Amino acid sequence: MKLNLKDRLIILKTLLPQYDTRQNIILKNSVSGKIQLSPQEESLLMYTNVGNNQYEIGFKTVDAITATIDVSFTEEEQKYLKQRVEFIDGNGMFSAETIDTYDKITNN
């Protein structure tokens, strides 16, 4: 799956839960390890606290927005990610900022 920096941030910060079943935490850790941001990628981000524990994220370069990496998820990891998207959708938690990333996961 081709993911840009924004996709990876959305998956890491909004899609993957802090708490889950034992098996799902194992899958979460595996997915996180594959898409973790490098220190160099972290340096391309700008965080602005907009209150209520919410942050606006900006990118310092065009490459930070457009560059992608190709991530190979196992069938089990893909199923887990799709289930997380379905859960978020079922709870009405989609946003304009997350829909493109969630659609990539659902349509993969």
Gaussian input, Z-matrix of N, CA and C with variables (Angstrom, degrees):
# hf/3-21g

backbone

0 1
 N
 C     1     B1
 C     2     B2     1     A1
 N     3     B3     2     A2     1     D1
 C     4     B4     3     A3     2     D2
 C     5     B5     4     A4     3     D3
 N     6     B6     5     A5     4     D4
 C     7     B7     6     A6     5     D5
 C     8     B8     7     A7     6     D6
 N     9     B9     8     A8     7     D7
 C    10    B10     9     A9     8     D8
 C    11    B11    10    A10     9     D9
 N    12    B12    11    A11    10    D10
 C    13    B13    12    A12    11    D11
 C    14    B14    13    A13    12    D12
 N    15    B15    14    A14    13    D13
 C    16    B16    15    A15    14    D14
 C    17    B17    16    A16    15    D15
 N    18    B18    17    A17    16    D16
 C    19    B19    18    A18    17    D17
 C    20    B20    19    A19    18    D18
 N    21    B21    20    A20    19    D19
 C    22    B22    21    A21    20    D20
 C    23    B23    22    A22    21    D21
 N    24    B24    23    A23    22    D22
 C    25    B25    24    A24    23    D23
 C    26    B26    25    A25    24    D24
 N    27    B27    26    A26    25    D25
 C    28    B28    27    A27    26    D26
 C    29    B29    28    A28    27    D27
 N    30    B30    29    A29    28    D28
 C    31    B31    30    A30    29    D29
 C    32    B32    31    A31    30    D30
 N    33    B33    32    A32    31    D31
 C    34    B34    33    A33    32    D32
 C    35    B35    34    A34    33    D33
 N    36    B36    35    A35    34    D34
 C    37    B37    36    A36    35    D35
 C    38    B38    37    A37    36    D36
 N    39    B39    38    A38    37    D37
 C    40    B40    39    A39    38    D38
 C    41    B41    40    A40    39    D39
 N    42    B42    41    A41    40    D40
 C    43    B43    42    A42    41    D41
 C    44    B44    43    A43    42    D42
 N    45    B45    44    A44    43    D43
 C    46    B46    45    A45    44    D44
 C    47    B47    46    A46    45    D45
 N    48    B48    47    A47    46    D46
 C    49    B49    48    A48    47    D47
 C    50    B50    49    A49    48    D48
 N    51    B51    50    A50    49    D49
 C    52    B52    51    A51    50    D50
 C    53    B53    52    A52    51    D51
 N    54    B54    53    A53    52    D52
 C    55    B55    54    A54    53    D53
 C    56    B56    55    A55    54    D54
 N    57    B57    56    A56    55    D55
 C    58    B58    57    A57    56    D56
 C    59    B59    58    A58    57    D57
 N    60    B60    59    A59    58    D58
 C    61    B61    60    A60    59    D59
 C    62    B62    61    A61    60    D60
 N    63    B63    62    A62    61    D61
 C    64    B64    63    A63    62    D62
 C    65    B65    64    A64    63    D63
 N    66    B66    65    A65    64    D64
 C    67    B67    66    A66    65    D65
 C    68    B68    67    A67    66    D66
 N    69    B69    68    A68    67    D67
 C    70    B70    69    A69    68    D68
 C    71    B71    70    A70    69    D69
 N    72    B72    71    A71    70    D70
 C    73    B73    72    A72    71    D71
 C    74    B74    73    A73    72    D72
 N    75    B75    74    A74    73    D73
 C    76    B76    75    A75    74    D74
 C    77    B77    76    A76    75    D75
 N    78    B78    77    A77    76    D76
 C    79    B79    78    A78    77    D77
 C    80    B80    79    A79    78    D78
 N    81    B81    80    A80    79    D79
 C    82    B82    81    A81    80    D80
 C    83    B83    82    A82    81    D81
 N    84    B84    83    A83    82    D82
 C    85    B85    84    A84    83    D83
 C    86    B86    85    A85    84    D84
 N    87    B87    86    A86    85    D85
 C    88    B88    87    A87    86    D86
 C    89    B89    88    A88    87    D87
 N    90    B90    89    A89    88    D88
 C    91    B91    90    A90    89    D89
 C    92    B92    91    A91    90    D90
 N    93    B93    92    A92    91    D91
 C    94    B94    93    A93    92    D92
 C    95    B95    94    A94    93    D93
 N    96    B96    95    A95    94    D94
 C    97    B97    96    A96    95    D95
 C    98    B98    97    A97    96    D96
 N    99    B99    98    A98    97    D97
 C   100   B100    99    A99    98    D98
 C   101   B101   100   A100    99    D99
 N   102   B102   101   A101   100   D100
 C   103   B103   102   A102   101   D101
 C   104   B104   103   A103   102   D102
 N   105   B105   104   A104   103   D103
 C   106   B106   105   A105   104   D104
 C   107   B107   106   A106   105   D105
 N   108   B108   107   A107   106   D106
 C   109   B109   108   A108   107   D107
 C   110   B110   109   A109   108   D108
 N   111   B111   110   A110   109   D109
 C   112   B112   111   A111   110   D110
 C   113   B113   112   A112   111   D111
 N   114   B114   113   A113   112   D112
 C   115   B115   114   A114   113   D113
 C   116   B116   115   A115   114   D114
 N   117   B117   116   A116   115   D115
 C   118   B118   117   A117   116   D116
 C   119   B119   118   A118   117   D117
 N   120   B120   119   A119   118   D118
 C   121   B121   120   A120   119   D119
 C   122   B122   121   A121   120   D120
 N   123   B123   122   A122   121   D121
 C   124   B124   123   A123   122   D122
 C   125   B125   124   A124   123   D123
 N   126   B126   125   A125   124   D124
 C   127   B127   126   A126   125   D125
 C   128   B128   127   A127   126   D126
 N   129   B129   128   A128   127   D127
 C   130   B130   129   A129   128   D128
 C   131   B131   130   A130   129   D129
 N   132   B132   131   A131   130   D130
 C   133   B133   132   A132   131   D131
 C   134   B134   133   A133   132   D132
 N   135   B135   134   A134   133   D133
 C   136   B136   135   A135   134   D134
 C   137   B137   136   A136   135   D135
 N   138   B138   137   A137   136   D136
 C   139   B139   138   A138   137   D137
 C   140   B140   139   A139   138   D138
 N   141   B141   140   A140   139   D139
 C   142   B142   141   A141   140   D140
 C   143   B143   142   A142   141   D141
 N   144   B144   143   A143   142   D142
 C   145   B145   144   A144   143   D143
 C   146   B146   145   A145   144   D144
 N   147   B147   146   A146   145   D145
 C   148   B148   147   A147   146   D146
 C   149   B149   148   A148   147   D147
 N   150   B150   149   A149   148   D148
 C   151   B151   150   A150   149   D149
 C   152   B152   151   A151   150   D150
 N   153   B153   152   A152   151   D151
 C   154   B154   153   A153   152   D152
 C   155   B155   154   A154   153   D153
 N   156   B156   155   A155   154   D154
 C   157   B157   156   A156   155   D155
 C   158   B158   157   A157   156   D156
 N   159   B159   158   A158   157   D157
 C   160   B160   159   A159   158   D158
 C   161   B161   160   A160   159   D159
 N   162   B162   161   A161   160   D160
 C   163   B163   162   A162   161   D161
 C   164   B164   163   A163   162   D162
 N   165   B165   164   A164   163   D163
 C   166   B166   165   A165   164   D164
 C   167   B167   166   A166   165   D165
 N   168   B168   167   A167   166   D166
 C   169   B169   168   A168   167   D167
 C   170   B170   169   A169   168   D168
 N   171   B171   170   A170   169   D169
 C   172   B172   171   A171   170   D170
 C   173   B173   172   A172   171   D171
 N   174   B174   173   A173   172   D172
 C   175   B175   174   A174   173   D173
 C   176   B176   175   A175   174   D174
 N   177   B177   176   A176   175   D175
 C   178   B178   177   A177   176   D176
 C   179   B179   178   A178   177   D177
 N   180   B180   179   A179   178   D178
 C   181   B181   180   A180   179   D179
 C   182   B182   181   A181   180   D180
 N   183   B183   182   A182   181   D181
 C   184   B184   183   A183   182   D182
 C   185   B185   184   A184   183   D183
 N   186   B186   185   A185   184   D184
 C   187   B187   186   A186   185   D185
 C   188   B188   187   A187   186   D186
 N   189   B189   188   A188   187   D187
 C   190   B190   189   A189   188   D188
 C   191   B191   190   A190   189   D189
 N   192   B192   191   A191   190   D190
 C   193   B193   192   A192   191   D191
 C   194   B194   193   A193   192   D192
 N   195   B195   194   A194   193   D193
 C   196   B196   195   A195   194   D194
 C   197   B197   196   A196   195   D195
 N   198   B198   197   A197   196   D196
 C   199   B199   198   A198   197   D197
 C   200   B200   199   A199   198   D198
 N   201   B201   200   A200   199   D199
 C   202   B202   201   A201   200   D200
 C   203   B203   202   A202   201   D201
 N   204   B204   203   A203   202   D202
 C   205   B205   204   A204   203   D203
 C   206   B206   205   A205   204   D204
 N   207   B207   206   A206   205   D205
 C   208   B208   207   A207   206   D206
 C   209   B209   208   A208   207   D207
 N   210   B210   209   A209   208   D208
 C   211   B211   210   A210   209   D209
 C   212   B212   211   A211   210   D210
 N   213   B213   212   A212   211   D211
 C   214   B214   213   A213   212   D212
 C   215   B215   214   A214   213   D213
 N   216   B216   215   A215   214   D214
 C   217   B217   216   A216   215   D215
 C   218   B218   217   A217   216   D216
 N   219   B219   218   A218   217   D217
 C   220   B220   219   A219   218   D218
 C   221   B221   220   A220   219   D219
 N   222   B222   221   A221   220   D220
 C   223   B223   222   A222   221   D221
 C   224   B224   223   A223   222   D222
 N   225   B225   224   A224   223   D223
 C   226   B226   225   A225   224   D224
 C   227   B227   226   A226   225   D225
 N   228   B228   227   A227   226   D226
 C   229   B229   228   A228   227   D227
 C   230   B230   229   A229   228   D228
 N   231   B231   230   A230   229   D229
 C   232   B232   231   A231   230   D230
 C   233   B233   232   A232   231   D231
 N   234   B234   233   A233   232   D232
 C   235   B235   234   A234   233   D233
 C   236   B236   235   A235   234   D234
 N   237   B237   236   A236   235   D235
 C   238   B238   237   A237   236   D236
 C   239   B239   238   A238   237   D237
 N   240   B240   239   A239   238   D238
 C   241   B241   240   A240   239   D239
 C   242   B242   241   A241   240   D240
 N   243   B243   242   A242   241   D241
 C   244   B244   243   A243   242   D242
 C   245   B245   244   A244   243   D243
 N   246   B246   245   A245   244   D244
 C   247   B247   246   A246   245   D245
 C   248   B248   247   A247   246   D246
 N   249   B249   248   A248   247   D247
 C   250   B250   249   A249   248   D248
 C   251   B251   250   A250   249   D249
 N   252   B252   251   A251   250   D250
 C   253   B253   252   A252   251   D251
 C   254   B254   253   A253   252   D252
 N   255   B255   254   A254   253   D253
 C   256   B256   255   A255   254   D254
 C   257   B257   256   A256   255   D255
 N   258   B258   257   A257   256   D256
 C   259   B259   258   A258   257   D257
 C   260   B260   259   A259   258   D258
 N   261   B261   260   A260   259   D259
 C   262   B262   261   A261   260   D260
 C   263   B263   262   A262   261   D261
 N   264   B264   263   A263   262   D262
 C   265   B265   264   A264   263   D263
 C   266   B266   265   A265   264   D264
 N   267   B267   266   A266   265   D265
 C   268   B268   267   A267   266   D266
 C   269   B269   268   A268   267   D267
 N   270   B270   269   A269   268   D268
 C   271   B271   270   A270   269   D269
 C   272   B272   271   A271   270   D270
 N   273   B273   272   A272   271   D271
 C   274   B274   273   A273   272   D272
 C   275   B275   274   A274   273   D273
 N   276   B276   275   A275   274   D274
 C   277   B277   276   A276   275   D275
 C   278   B278   277   A277   276   D276
 N   279   B279   278   A278   277   D277
 C   280   B280   279   A279   278   D278
 C   281   B281   280   A280   279   D279
 N   282   B282   281   A281   280   D280
 C   283   B283   282   A282   281   D281
 C   284   B284   283   A283   282   D282
 N   285   B285   284   A284   283   D283
 C   286   B286   285   A285   284   D284
 C   287   B287   286   A286   285   D285
 N   288   B288   287   A287   286   D286
 C   289   B289   288   A288   287   D287
 C   290   B290   289   A289   288   D288
 N   291   B291   290   A290   289   D289
 C   292   B292   291   A291   290   D290
 C   293   B293   292   A292   291   D291
 N   294   B294   293   A293   292   D292
 C   295   B295   294   A294   293   D293
 C   296   B296   295   A295   294   D294
 N   297   B297   296   A296   295   D295
 C   298   B298   297   A297   296   D296
 C   299   B299   298   A298   297   D297
 N   300   B300   299   A299   298   D298
 C   301   B301   300   A300   299   D299
 C   302   B302   301   A301   300   D300
 N   303   B303   302   A302   301   D301
 C   304   B304   303   A303   302   D302
 C   305   B305   304   A304   303   D303
 N   306   B306   305   A305   304   D304
 C   307   B307   306   A306   305   D305
 C   308   B308   307   A307   306   D306
 N   309   B309   308   A308   307   D307
 C   310   B310   309   A309   308   D308
 C   311   B311   310   A310   309   D309
 N   312   B312   311   A311   310   D310
 C   313   B313   312   A312   311   D311
 C   314   B314   313   A313   312   D312
 N   315   B315   314   A314   313   D313
 C   316   B316   315   A315   314   D314
 C   317   B317   316   A316   315   D315
 N   318   B318   317   A317   316   D316
 C   319   B319   318   A318   317   D317
 C   320   B320   319   A319   318   D318
 N   321   B321   320   A320   319   D319
 C   322   B322   321   A321   320   D320
 C   323   B323   322   A322   321   D321

   B1=1.4392
   B2=1.5223
   B3=1.3045
   B4=1.4651
   B5=1.5285
   B6=1.3258
   B7=1.4611
   B8=1.5173
   B9=1.3261
   B10=1.4536
   B11=1.5304
   B12=1.2989
   B13=1.4569
   B14=1.5316
   B15=1.3175
   B16=1.4637
   B17=1.5240
   B18=1.3401
   B19=1.4637
   B20=1.5287
   B21=1.3106
   B22=1.4605
   B23=1.5208
   B24=1.3276
   B25=1.4701
   B26=1.5255
   B27=1.3172
   B28=1.4627
   B29=1.5234
   B30=1.3157
   B31=1.4641
   B32=1.5280
   B33=1.3240
   B34=1.4654
   B35=1.5284
   B36=1.3285
   B37=1.4647
   B38=1.5256
   B39=1.3399
   B40=1.4632
   B41=1.5198
   B42=1.3236
   B43=1.4613
   B44=1.5267
   B45=1.3049
   B46=1.4570
   B47=1.5248
   B48=1.3359
   B49=1.4665
   B50=1.5253
   B51=1.3111
   B52=1.4574
   B53=1.5285
   B54=1.3352
   B55=1.4593
   B56=1.5122
   B57=1.3252
   B58=1.4610
   B59=1.5274
   B60=1.3192
   B61=1.4589
   B62=1.5291
   B63=1.3145
   B64=1.4575
   B65=1.5250
   B66=1.3353
   B67=1.4614
   B68=1.5309
   B69=1.3212
   B70=1.4630
   B71=1.5236
   B72=1.3216
   B73=1.4706
   B74=1.5257
   B75=1.3185
   B76=1.4684
   B77=1.5261
   B78=1.3435
   B79=1.4660
   B80=1.5252
   B81=1.3222
   B82=1.4707
   B83=1.5205
   B84=1.3373
   B85=1.4610
   B86=1.5274
   B87=1.3170
   B88=1.4637
   B89=1.5234
   B90=1.3377
   B91=1.4679
   B92=1.5302
   B93=1.3162
   B94=1.4741
   B95=1.5143
   B96=1.3179
   B97=1.4574
   B98=1.5181
   B99=1.3241
   B100=1.4680
   B101=1.5244
   B102=1.3276
   B103=1.4725
   B104=1.5198
   B105=1.3267
   B106=1.4639
   B107=1.5212
   B108=1.3224
   B109=1.4578
   B110=1.5261
   B111=1.3107
   B112=1.4614
   B113=1.5290
   B114=1.3307
   B115=1.4691
   B116=1.5344
   B117=1.3199
   B118=1.4650
   B119=1.5336
   B120=1.3280
   B121=1.4656
   B122=1.5219
   B123=1.3200
   B124=1.4703
   B125=1.5312
   B126=1.3231
   B127=1.4592
   B128=1.5303
   B129=1.3215
   B130=1.4638
   B131=1.5276
   B132=1.3341
   B133=1.4573
   B134=1.5139
   B135=1.3291
   B136=1.4598
   B137=1.5284
   B138=1.3372
   B139=1.4556
   B140=1.5158
   B141=1.3355
   B142=1.4522
   B143=1.5211
   B144=1.3296
   B145=1.4526
   B146=1.5272
   B147=1.3361
   B148=1.4698
   B149=1.5182
   B150=1.3461
   B151=1.4569
   B152=1.5160
   B153=1.3137
   B154=1.4658
   B155=1.5229
   B156=1.3225
   B157=1.4687
   B158=1.5329
   B159=1.3240
   B160=1.4567
   B161=1.5294
   B162=1.3319
   B163=1.4586
   B164=1.5153
   B165=1.3239
   B166=1.4548
   B167=1.5232
   B168=1.3186
   B169=1.4660
   B170=1.5139
   B171=1.3180
   B172=1.4537
   B173=1.5165
   B174=1.3110
   B175=1.4591
   B176=1.5171
   B177=1.3206
   B178=1.4554
   B179=1.5252
   B180=1.3398
   B181=1.4578
   B182=1.5264
   B183=1.3089
   B184=1.4680
   B185=1.5270
   B186=1.3297
   B187=1.4634
   B188=1.5236
   B189=1.3122
   B190=1.4586
   B191=1.5289
   B192=1.3094
   B193=1.4593
   B194=1.5191
   B195=1.3293
   B196=1.4618
   B197=1.5250
   B198=1.3157
   B199=1.4663
   B200=1.5260
   B201=1.3191
   B202=1.4590
   B203=1.5264
   B204=1.3087
   B205=1.4591
   B206=1.5225
   B207=1.3080
   B208=1.4553
   B209=1.5258
   B210=1.3326
   B211=1.4530
   B212=1.5214
   B213=1.3199
   B214=1.4654
   B215=1.5212
   B216=1.3271
   B217=1.4597
   B218=1.5229
   B219=1.3190
   B220=1.4523
   B221=1.5286
   B222=1.3097
   B223=1.4673
   B224=1.5304
   B225=1.3156
   B226=1.4650
   B227=1.5350
   B228=1.3333
   B229=1.4743
   B230=1.5237
   B231=1.3247
   B232=1.4693
   B233=1.5195
   B234=1.3103
   B235=1.4702
   B236=1.5250
   B237=1.3250
   B238=1.4659
   B239=1.5301
   B240=1.3347
   B241=1.4676
   B242=1.5275
   B243=1.3215
   B244=1.4750
   B245=1.5192
   B246=1.3209
   B247=1.4649
   B248=1.5242
   B249=1.3214
   B250=1.4688
   B251=1.5338
   B252=1.3403
   B253=1.4713
   B254=1.5254
   B255=1.3235
   B256=1.4660
   B257=1.5221
   B258=1.3227
   B259=1.4638
   B260=1.5280
   B261=1.3216
   B262=1.4679
   B263=1.5306
   B264=1.3207
   B265=1.4592
   B266=1.5234
   B267=1.3184
   B268=1.4604
   B269=1.5097
   B270=1.3182
   B271=1.4630
   B272=1.5301
   B273=1.3409
   B274=1.4600
   B275=1.5081
   B276=1.3266
   B277=1.4579
   B278=1.5285
   B279=1.3395
   B280=1.4682
   B281=1.5211
   B282=1.3186
   B283=1.4652
   B284=1.5212
   B285=1.3087
   B286=1.4665
   B287=1.5245
   B288=1.3110
   B289=1.4616
   B290=1.5237
   B291=1.3318
   B292=1.4601
   B293=1.5264
   B294=1.3093
   B295=1.4624
   B296=1.5255
   B297=1.3188
   B298=1.4727
   B299=1.5244
   B300=1.3069
   B301=1.4612
   B302=1.5240
   B303=1.3044
   B304=1.4587
   B305=1.5298
   B306=1.3270
   B307=1.4776
   B308=1.5324
   B309=1.3246
   B310=1.4807
   B311=1.5172
   B312=1.3106
   B313=1.4687
   B314=1.5223
   B315=1.3092
   B316=1.4536
   B317=1.5177
   B318=1.3216
   B319=1.4596
   B320=1.5260
   B321=1.3208
   B322=1.4592
   B323=1.5119
   A1=107.88
   A2=117.28
   A3=121.68
   A4=108.99
   A5=115.26
   A6=121.39
   A7=109.90
   A8=116.09
   A9=119.97
   A10=108.63
   A11=115.98
   A12=121.26
   A13=111.21
   A14=116.58
   A15=120.63
   A16=110.52
   A17=117.67
   A18=120.97
   A19=110.44
   A20=115.62
   A21=120.32
   A22=111.43
   A23=116.80
   A24=120.10
   A25=110.93
   A26=116.60
   A27=120.23
   A28=110.66
   A29=116.53
   A30=119.50
   A31=110.38
   A32=116.69
   A33=120.66
   A34=113.03
   A35=117.02
   A36=120.14
   A37=114.67
   A38=118.72
   A39=118.88
   A40=114.44
   A41=118.07
   A42=119.69
   A43=111.90
   A44=117.19
   A45=120.52
   A46=110.30
   A47=117.04
   A48=120.20
   A49=112.55
   A50=115.65
   A51=120.53
   A52=110.19
   A53=116.38
   A54=121.82
   A55=109.60
   A56=116.30
   A57=121.37
   A58=107.05
   A59=116.46
   A60=119.71
   A61=109.36
   A62=116.22
   A63=120.94
   A64=110.73
   A65=116.91
   A66=121.08
   A67=111.19
   A68=116.59
   A69=119.27
   A70=112.50
   A71=117.43
   A72=119.66
   A73=109.82
   A74=117.65
   A75=120.50
   A76=109.78
   A77=117.06
   A78=121.34
   A79=110.92
   A80=116.16
   A81=120.61
   A82=110.38
   A83=117.27
   A84=121.06
   A85=111.45
   A86=116.26
   A87=120.21
   A88=110.89
   A89=116.45
   A90=121.37
   A91=109.69
   A92=116.35
   A93=120.82
   A94=111.62
   A95=116.30
   A96=120.63
   A97=112.86
   A98=116.02
   A99=120.33
   A100=112.94
   A101=117.26
   A102=119.46
   A103=113.14
   A104=116.99
   A105=121.12
   A106=110.76
   A107=116.68
   A108=122.16
   A109=110.07
   A110=115.11
   A111=119.93
   A112=108.59
   A113=117.59
   A114=119.70
   A115=111.86
   A116=117.35
   A117=120.76
   A118=110.03
   A119=117.19
   A120=120.26
   A121=110.88
   A122=116.86
   A123=120.96
   A124=111.10
   A125=116.51
   A126=120.26
   A127=112.20
   A128=118.36
   A129=122.49
   A130=112.49
   A131=116.76
   A132=121.56
   A133=111.61
   A134=115.23
   A135=122.53
   A136=107.36
   A137=116.48
   A138=121.90
   A139=109.59
   A140=116.62
   A141=121.58
   A142=108.04
   A143=116.74
   A144=121.04
   A145=108.35
   A146=116.14
   A147=120.42
   A148=111.38
   A149=117.15
   A150=122.09
   A151=112.38
   A152=115.02
   A153=122.94
   A154=112.75
   A155=116.22
   A156=121.94
   A157=112.54
   A158=116.60
   A159=122.91
   A160=108.17
   A161=115.31
   A162=120.69
   A163=110.30
   A164=114.95
   A165=121.02
   A166=106.10
   A167=115.50
   A168=119.82
   A169=109.20
   A170=116.06
   A171=122.46
   A172=109.83
   A173=115.59
   A174=121.95
   A175=108.67
   A176=116.79
   A177=122.25
   A178=113.82
   A179=117.87
   A180=120.42
   A181=110.12
   A182=116.05
   A183=121.20
   A184=109.84
   A185=116.38
   A186=119.85
   A187=111.87
   A188=117.06
   A189=120.39
   A190=110.88
   A191=116.59
   A192=121.29
   A193=111.19
   A194=117.70
   A195=121.21
   A196=115.29
   A197=118.39
   A198=120.69
   A199=110.31
   A200=115.69
   A201=120.58
   A202=110.44
   A203=114.21
   A204=120.82
   A205=106.48
   A206=116.07
   A207=121.04
   A208=107.58
   A209=115.69
   A210=121.54
   A211=108.92
   A212=115.61
   A213=120.67
   A214=109.20
   A215=115.52
   A216=120.89
   A217=108.62
   A218=115.64
   A219=119.60
   A220=108.64
   A221=116.24
   A222=120.44
   A223=110.53
   A224=116.25
   A225=120.92
   A226=111.14
   A227=117.05
   A228=120.73
   A229=110.79
   A230=116.59
   A231=120.10
   A232=110.92
   A233=116.64
   A234=121.01
   A235=110.03
   A236=116.60
   A237=121.52
   A238=110.93
   A239=117.40
   A240=121.01
   A241=110.82
   A242=116.84
   A243=120.16
   A244=111.10
   A245=117.50
   A246=120.61
   A247=111.42
   A248=116.99
   A249=120.96
   A250=110.41
   A251=116.54
   A252=119.98
   A253=109.56
   A254=117.63
   A255=121.21
   A256=110.95
   A257=116.97
   A258=121.41
   A259=110.61
   A260=115.96
   A261=120.67
   A262=110.59
   A263=116.36
   A264=120.89
   A265=110.39
   A266=116.93
   A267=121.56
   A268=113.32
   A269=116.89
   A270=121.44
   A271=112.57
   A272=116.32
   A273=120.17
   A274=113.63
   A275=117.34
   A276=120.56
   A277=112.98
   A278=117.49
   A279=120.76
   A280=108.35
   A281=116.68
   A282=120.96
   A283=108.25
   A284=116.39
   A285=120.92
   A286=110.43
   A287=117.65
   A288=121.65
   A289=112.67
   A290=117.58
   A291=120.09
   A292=114.08
   A293=118.26
   A294=120.53
   A295=113.17
   A296=119.58
   A297=120.79
   A298=111.61
   A299=116.86
   A300=120.98
   A301=110.40
   A302=117.33
   A303=121.16
   A304=110.61
   A305=117.20
   A306=119.98
   A307=111.40
   A308=117.56
   A309=120.59
   A310=109.89
   A311=115.74
   A312=120.42
   A313=110.54
   A314=116.74
   A315=121.43
   A316=111.78
   A317=117.79
   A318=121.90
   A319=113.82
   A320=117.21
   A321=120.26
   A322=111.46
   D1=130.21
   D2=177.61
   D3=-84.40
   D4=122.29
   D5=-178.43
   D6=-127.59
   D7=135.06
   D8=173.38
   D9=-92.18
   D10=177.82
   D11=-177.07
   D12=-60.00
   D13=-41.41
   D14=179.41
   D15=-62.71
   D16=-44.00
   D17=178.13
   D18=-57.65
   D19=-45.92
   D20=-178.01
   D21=-63.84
   D22=-40.24
   D23=177.33
   D24=-63.90
   D25=-43.55
   D26=-179.82
   D27=-62.03
   D28=-43.72
   D29=178.63
   D30=-63.03
   D31=-47.67
   D32=-177.92
   D33=-65.98
   D34=-40.36
   D35=-171.24
   D36=-96.80
   D37=-24.75
   D38=-175.96
   D39=-121.74
   D40=-26.85
   D41=-175.16
   D42=-89.83
   D43=-41.37
   D44=-176.37
   D45=-85.34
   D46=124.83
   D47=-176.05
   D48=-80.15
   D49=159.92
   D50=176.31
   D51=-74.28
   D52=-36.90
   D53=-177.97
   D54=-122.72
   D55=143.65
   D56=179.79
   D57=-166.85
   D58=-173.42
   D59=176.04
   D60=-69.68
   D61=164.72
   D62=179.79
   D63=-56.76
   D64=-49.82
   D65=-178.84
   D66=-61.55
   D67=-41.06
   D68=-179.55
   D69=-69.05
   D70=-33.27
   D71=175.73
   D72=-66.33
   D73=-36.72
   D74=175.62
   D75=-61.50
   D76=-43.91
   D77=177.59
   D78=-65.50
   D79=-42.49
   D80=178.50
   D81=-58.37
   D82=-46.18
   D83=-179.48
   D84=-63.41
   D85=-37.17
   D86=178.68
   D87=-66.59
   D88=-45.83
   D89=178.29
   D90=-62.34
   D91=-47.14
   D92=-179.40
   D93=-57.61
   D94=-42.03
   D95=179.66
   D96=-61.83
   D97=-33.22
   D98=-178.59
   D99=-77.71
   D100=-24.48
   D101=-174.93
   D102=-117.53
   D103=6.66
   D104=-179.21
   D105=-53.82
   D106=142.14
   D107=179.29
   D108=-81.41
   D109=138.86
   D110=175.63
   D111=-78.32
   D112=162.50
   D113=175.71
   D114=-57.24
   D115=-35.43
   D116=178.78
   D117=-65.26
   D118=-42.29
   D119=178.07
   D120=-66.15
   D121=-40.25
   D122=177.37
   D123=-58.33
   D124=-36.15
   D125=-178.59
   D126=-69.65
   D127=-13.91
   D128=179.06
   D129=-87.98
   D130=-1.12
   D131=-177.28
   D132=-103.08
   D133=149.27
   D134=172.92
   D135=-124.75
   D136=125.84
   D137=179.62
   D138=-106.99
   D139=132.29
   D140=175.46
   D141=-123.66
   D142=121.84
   D143=177.93
   D144=-74.72
   D145=118.74
   D146=-179.62
   D147=-105.23
   D148=11.99
   D149=177.38
   D150=95.59
   D151=165.37
   D152=179.09
   D153=52.28
   D154=37.71
   D155=179.93
   D156=59.47
   D157=29.46
   D158=178.58
   D159=-112.41
   D160=144.51
   D161=-179.17
   D162=-129.77
   D163=142.10
   D164=172.00
   D165=-98.69
   D166=133.94
   D167=-176.99
   D168=-111.86
   D169=131.28
   D170=176.16
   D171=-120.99
   D172=165.53
   D173=-177.85
   D174=-120.87
   D175=137.67
   D176=-175.72
   D177=-81.11
   D178=-20.79
   D179=-179.05
   D180=-135.97
   D181=160.05
   D182=175.98
   D183=-66.31
   D184=-38.99
   D185=178.00
   D186=-58.63
   D187=-34.79
   D188=179.32
   D189=-63.47
   D190=-28.18
   D191=-179.71
   D192=-86.11
   D193=-38.10
   D194=-169.73
   D195=-98.73
   D196=-26.72
   D197=-176.60
   D198=-66.07
   D199=140.32
   D200=179.65
   D201=-124.26
   D202=159.07
   D203=169.67
   D204=-121.76
   D205=152.52
   D206=178.31
   D207=-99.61
   D208=116.16
   D209=-176.58
   D210=-109.78
   D211=129.49
   D212=177.63
   D213=-99.63
   D214=109.14
   D215=175.97
   D216=-96.50
   D217=145.80
   D218=174.38
   D219=-70.03
   D220=166.01
   D221=177.96
   D222=-59.89
   D223=-39.16
   D224=179.46
   D225=-66.47
   D226=-40.87
   D227=177.48
   D228=-64.75
   D229=-42.18
   D230=178.14
   D231=-61.83
   D232=-43.08
   D233=178.47
   D234=-61.17
   D235=-43.43
   D236=178.74
   D237=-60.84
   D238=-47.14
   D239=179.69
   D240=-61.66
   D241=-42.14
   D242=178.71
   D243=-64.12
   D244=-39.25
   D245=177.11
   D246=-63.53
   D247=-38.00
   D248=177.63
   D249=-64.64
   D250=-41.94
   D251=178.13
   D252=-63.24
   D253=-43.58
   D254=178.58
   D255=-60.89
   D256=-40.73
   D257=177.86
   D258=-61.41
   D259=-47.15
   D260=-179.75
   D261=-63.83
   D262=-41.65
   D263=177.99
   D264=-63.22
   D265=-45.32
   D266=-179.58
   D267=-61.95
   D268=-24.78
   D269=179.53
   D270=-99.30
   D271=9.46
   D272=177.04
   D273=64.13
   D274=38.84
   D275=-175.48
   D276=-111.09
   D277=18.75
   D278=173.92
   D279=-73.63
   D280=153.60
   D281=173.02
   D282=-140.06
   D283=167.83
   D284=177.88
   D285=-61.92
   D286=-28.53
   D287=-178.72
   D288=-77.72
   D289=-25.10
   D290=-174.50
   D291=-104.85
   D292=-16.00
   D293=-170.92
   D294=-60.92
   D295=-40.82
   D296=-179.63
   D297=-62.26
   D298=-42.92
   D299=178.93
   D300=-66.42
   D301=-45.58
   D302=-179.64
   D303=-64.18
   D304=-36.15
   D305=176.46
   D306=-65.93
   D307=-36.43
   D308=176.13
   D309=-59.19
   D310=-43.16
   D311=-178.39
   D312=-68.27
   D313=-44.69
   D314=-177.70
   D315=-66.27
   D316=-37.83
   D317=-175.10
   D318=-90.05
   D319=0.82
   D320=-178.51
   D321=-84.84

